């Protein structure tokens, strides 16, 4: 639901979402040679379920978010 350049900010956002009852995944990624921390919520059975859930997220997470398919190797 959101990306942060600062790990502490990402952890704060993750804790807030957990307190609101969301299942949260916190992960780091390198994007254009910068480390970012991604806060994700889920998992959902279908794409439609994920899309519906985005409308129920608290502000500011209910806008400009993205849905990512989890791949298991």
C-alpha positions as CSV (number, residue, x, y, z in Angstrom):
1,X,0.0,0.0,0.0
2,X,2.9,2.3,0.4
3,X,6.7,2.7,-0.1
4,X,9.1,4.5,2.2
5,X,12.7,5.4,2.0
6,X,13.0,5.2,5.8
7,X,12.7,1.9,7.5
8,X,11.4,3.4,10.7
9,X,8.6,5.2,8.9
10,X,7.7,1.9,7.1
11,X,7.6,0.0,10.4
12,X,5.4,2.7,12.0
13,X,2.9,2.4,9.1
14,X,3.0,-1.4,9.3
15,X,2.2,-1.3,13.0
16,X,-0.7,1.1,12.5
17,X,-2.2,-1.1,9.9
18,X,-1.7,-4.2,12.1
19,X,-3.4,-2.4,14.9
20,X,-6.3,-1.8,12.5
21,X,-6.5,-5.5,11.9
22,X,-4.7,-5.9,8.6
23,X,-2.4,-8.7,7.7
24,X,0.8,-6.8,6.9
25,X,4.0,-7.7,5.0
26,X,7.0,-5.4,5.3
27,X,9.8,-5.9,2.7
28,X,12.7,-4.0,1.3
29,X,13.4,-3.5,-2.4
30,X,16.0,-1.7,-4.5
31,X,14.3,0.7,-6.9
32,X,16.5,2.8,-9.2
33,X,19.5,2.1,-7.0
34,X,17.6,3.3,-3.9
35,X,16.5,1.1,-1.0
36,X,12.8,1.4,-0.2
37,X,10.6,-0.3,2.3
38,X,7.2,-1.6,1.1
39,X,4.3,-2.0,3.3
40,X,1.8,-4.5,1.9
41,X,-1.5,-5.9,3.1
42,X,-3.1,-9.1,2.1
43,X,-3.3,-11.8,0.9
44,X,-6.5,-12.1,-1.1
45,X,-8.1,-14.9,-3.0
46,X,-8.8,-13.0,-6.1
47,X,-7.8,-9.7,-7.9
48,X,-11.3,-8.5,-7.3
49,X,-11.0,-9.1,-3.6
50,X,-7.8,-7.1,-3.5
51,X,-9.3,-4.2,-5.5
52,X,-12.3,-4.1,-3.2
53,X,-10.0,-4.0,-0.1
54,X,-8.1,-0.9,-1.4
55,X,-11.3,1.1,-1.1
56,X,-11.6,0.2,2.6
57,X,-8.0,1.2,3.6
58,X,-7.5,4.2,5.8
59,X,-6.1,7.5,4.3
60,X,-3.5,7.9,2.9
61,X,-3.3,4.2,1.9
62,X,-6.6,4.1,0.0
63,X,-5.2,6.1,-2.9
64,X,-2.2,5.6,-5.2
65,X,-1.5,2.0,-4.1
66,X,-0.8,-1.0,-6.2
67,X,-1.7,-4.7,-6.3
68,X,1.2,-7.1,-6.5
69,X,0.8,-10.8,-7.2
70,X,2.8,-13.0,-4.8
71,X,4.9,-15.5,-6.6
72,X,6.2,-18.6,-4.9
73,X,9.2,-20.2,-6.5
